[in-house]
Amino acid sequence: MALTTTACDQAASFDDLPEIVITASDYSFAAPRSAEGGLVRVTLDNQGAETHQVELVRVVDGHEPDEIETAIRRRDVVALNSMVIYHGGPNEVAPGSRGTVATQLDPGTYVLLCFVASPDGTLHVLRGMIAQIDIAPPESEVPARPPAFDASVSLQDYRFEVTGDIGEGRQLVLVKNEGSEPHELRLSSGGRGAGGSSTISPGSETWVELNLESAPHSVFCYVPSEKQNGRLHIDLGMHTSITVP
């Protein structure tokens, strides 16, 4: 369900949202076994030597986490998409850096995944970068207001649409999936990860904290297409570039 704030709403402070911290190394996650859900910040602390992401996927009722790993190893996009809801997470987090994304986490069992590839082309998830976390209902019965944002990016089939200015320094960017397939937002500059949102399901949104340098940045989506026989979205035209002044 979309939570985008309107002009008459009182926006929450991004920094005041509850936080779940996940540590990435080469090739594993260290994460709490359980956490409260609702609108929360998810921070990925990359202590590895390679770029990492964390995708939080909620397991659909009637399926088990082991089935997800099996579908990934079989590269069965149809099966995987039928078993999970994609809730996003920090993307393209460079070694020694931290990335933070706010996302709505509904109660349930979640699997943490990293679909970044090593230089030899092997996905990190296939090297064991997979973990599990249980999300409980939030204690507060009053939903948190979405935070105010500086710019927005619409994820569509198969392109990006940017509204507002994405500039240098710290800012908050709303990422909305307005397409019919799962999508992600990856940014890199000079071959180094520069942030983004990992995969979110159609109709979902995340709030991505960016801290960009003045430089050209590549923007792309590596999600495989269920409708196009597993072709990557980047190969279907979902890539662009922005120059941060």
N, C-alpha and C positions, 0 to 999 in steps of 0.2 A: 504494500500500500504506500502510495506517495505521501510524503510528509512535508513537502515544500512550504516554507513559510510565505505568508502574504504580507502586504504592506501594513495591514491592520493588526497583525500578530506581534507579540513581543518575542523577539528572537532570543534563544538561549545563548549563553556564552560557550563557544566551542571548548575552551580550556576547562570549563566547569563540568563537562559531561563525564560520567564514569569511564574509567580507562581499563582496558585489558592489554597487558604487555606480553608480547611473544618474542622470544629470542631465536634468531636464525643462526645456524652455523652450517658448515659444509659436511654433511647434508642431513640436517635434523632440525626439529623445532623443540624448544623448551617452552611449555605453556601450562597455565593452571589447568587442573582437571575439571574445574567447573567455575562458572561465573554467572552474575546476574545479566539478564538481557535488557531489552528496551533500546533506546537510542544511546549508543555508547561509542567511545573512541577506541579504536584498535591500533596499537602501536607495534611496529615491527622493528626490533633492534638487531641490525645485521652485524654479527660478529664474525662472519665468514670472510673468505677471500674472493667470493664471487657475488654477483648481484643476486638478490632473492626477492621473492614476493610471498605473501600468504593469502590464499583464497579460503574464505570461510564458506563451506557449503553445508546446508542443513539437509540431513537425511530424511527423505520422505517416508511417512508411515508405511510399514509393510516391507521396508528394506533394511539391510544391515550395512555397517561401514565396510565390511570385507567385500561386499559386492561392488562398491565404488572402486576400490583398488583393482579388482578383477576387470572391470569395464575399461579402466584407464590402460591397463597392460594390453588389453585386446584392441585398444584404440577404437572402441565402440562408442561413438558420440551419441547415437540414438539412445542406447541403454543408459549411459551416464546421465544425460539430460532428463531422463524419465525418473531418475532416482534421487535427484537433488534439487534444491533451490539455491541459487548463487546469491550470497549476501555481500560480496566484495571483500576488501581489505587493502592494505598498502601494497603498491606495485612498484617494480623497478627501483628497489632500495639498494643503493650502492654499498659496497663494503665499507664498514666503519660508520655508516649513517643510520638514521632512524627515519621511519616514515609513519605518518598517522592519518587515519581515515575514520570518519564517523559513519556509522551504519546502524540500521535497525536490525537487532537480533531477536527473533522470536524464539520462544522456548523450544528445546529439542536437542537432539544429538547432532553435533557438527564435526566435520572432518576438515582438517587444515591441510592444504596442498600447496606445493610450489611447482609451477609449470615453466619456470625459467629453464633454459637449456644451457648446459656446460659447453665449453668450446668444442668438444667432440660431438655435440648435437644431442647428447642424452639428457632427457628431462630430469630435473632434480627429484621429482616425485618418484621416478623409477630407480633412483639411487637411495630411496628410503625416506625422502622428505615428506612425511605424512604423519599426522597426529590426530588426536581426538579431544574434544572438549564438550562438556554438557552445559547447556545454557538454561538457567532457571528463570521463571518470571521475575520481573523487577519488584522490589519491595513496595515502591511507590505506585499507587493506583492512578496517579496523574501523569499522563505522558509528557515527556520533555518536549519543549518547543524546538523545532529545527533551528540551527544557527544561521545568522546572516552570512551572506557570501559575496565575494567580490566579482566573480564571473561564473559562467556556467558552460558546460559542454554537453551537448546532446549526442548520444550514441545512436546511430541509425544504421539501416541496412543499405549499403556498407560504406558509411562515411561519418565524419565528425562535423558538427555545427557548433561553433564557438560564439557565445554572446558575451559582450563585455571585453575588457582588456586584461590579458594575462601578462603581468609585468614582473619586474625584478623584485626579489625579496619575498617575505612571508605574506601569503594570502590564502584565502579559502575559496575553493572552486567546487561548485555543485556539479555532480556528474549524474546525468539522467539517461536511463536506457529507454529510448522511445522507438526502438526497433522491435522486430518480431522474434529475434534470437538473442541468446546471451551475448554480451559484449564486455570488453574491458577498455581501459585507457592506460597506455604506456607512454612515458616520455623519456627520451634520452638525449644527451648532448655530448658530442665528442666521444661516443662509444661508452659513456658512463650513464648508468641509470639516474633519472632525475625525478622519479615519483610517478604517481598515477593511482588509479583504482583497479584492483583486480576484478574478475568477472562478476557482473550483476545480471540478474534475470530481467526479462522484459517488464517494464513498469516500475522497476526499482530505482533507487537513487542512493548516492553516497556523497559525503562532503570531504574533499581531499585537501589536506594542508600541503601547499607547495612552497618551496623556498628556492626559486630559480635564479640563476645567474644571467647576466646580460650576454646572450649568445643565441645562435640558431638551435632549435630543438626539433627532433623527430617525434612524431606522434603516430601511434599505430596500435592495431588490435590483432593479436595472434590466436584468437579463439577459432577453433575449427567449426565449420558450418554444417549443421545437420541437414540443411536443405540443399547444400551443394556438394554432397558426397564427401564431407570431411575436409574440403579445401579450406585453407586458412583465410580468415577475413582480410588479412593484409594483401593476399593475392587476389582478392576480389575488389580491391580498390580502397580498403579502409586504412589509409595512411595519408599523412599530410605533414606539413612542417610549420612551425611558428618561429618568428624571431623575437626574442625578448629584448626590448630596447635597454 
